[in-house]
Structures are given as C-alpha cells and as structure tokens.
Amino acid sequence: MPVLVDPALSKGTLQTLGQPRLEAVELVLRPWRASDAGAVRTAFEDPEIQRWHVRRLDSLDEAQEWTGQWKQRWDDESAASWAVVDDADEPLGQVGLRNISLAEASASLSYWVTPSARGKATAARAVDVLSAWAFGVIGFNRLDIHHSTANTASCRVAERTGYRHEGTLRQAIKHADGWHDWHLHGRLRTDT
C-alpha cells in the first residue's frame, strides 16, 4: 500500500554515517567497547540505576552482551547508545537514542550516570551534546524523554535541557516495585 507522506529521514541515514564520537568540555560520548563491560556491570549494581530500569546484569558475560549489542542496533537504525566518559576514558554513564523512527524523524532519549558522576550535571551535559548532534547533524524533528514521575532527578535533567513537560502517561511502565506513571517531555528541532 503506498504511503501518502515521504519518510522524513531516509533509510541508511545512520548506517552510512557511522556512530560518531561527540565531544564537549570535560566530557566525551563514544561508542561502547567490550572493555567497558566491567564498568557497566558495576553501574548496573547501583540501587538507583536498578530502581529505574526494567532489567539487571548478573554477570560480566551479560554486561559484555549489553555493550556488544549497540553496533548491530546502530546498523539496524533502531537504537544507539554512547558511553559518557571523562578525560581518562572511564565510563561515567550512558546516553542514547531509543525507538528511532527515521520515517518520523523522532527518537526517545535515555540516560543514566554512575554515583561518582551525580551532582555534576553529567547527564544534562550529555543530553545537550546528543540533542545538538541529533537535531543539527542528523535532522531529527522531535526527541522525547520519558521517566517515572517518582524519578525527580531525571525530570530535572529533562527540564534543564529544554525538554518541555507535555503530559503524564498513567501506569506506563512497570518497575520492580510496581506500576509507575510516566512524565513525557518533548523537544523539537525548532525549539529554542
């Protein structure tokens, strides 16, 4: 069945580009490496990271699978993830694009940071860098962030980075402690 609207971004937009290294002051976003598995496993042991995720990593093998999945997901143009690293190239967190739709030129952002990186605007700076690249280089029209209404830290990151609160989705995600309402934040390429 023919479509009435051409895709906003063509298939292959990400795949042909290759996942870039994105740099900011005292912060780098780079593709995950197999050697990051130990740091990822340690991060996923943190109670705050576990609280807001729907999965955990129980072994180094699982952490290696986690870090290894991103190359294929980039090539499939379905999702992307960057290690947020410091000047010593040590992972401080993750920032990524989920639910990528090239046809709609949209994606959802995800992020987490390790305990040592909290309180330093690490997540907000990473979101700013990724958003600027996604809007400016790729040409996404819309990015959004969703998080549990109980996750006030994530809400502060969304607000600090210009993602407007657009509503609340009732019981939209189930965490280990039960169903949570979700805040939906959105930002358009044309937002200032």
Secondary structure, DSSP 8 states (H G I E B T S, - for coil): ---SS--SS-TTHHHHH----EEETTEEEEE--GGGHHHHHHHHTSHHHHHT-S----SHHHHHHHHHHHHHHHHHTS-EEEEEE-TT--EEEEEEEEEEETTTTEEEEEEEE-GGGTTTTHHHHHHHHHHHHIIIII--SEEEEEEETT-HHHHHHHHHTT-EEEEEEEEEEEETTEEEEEEEEEEETT--
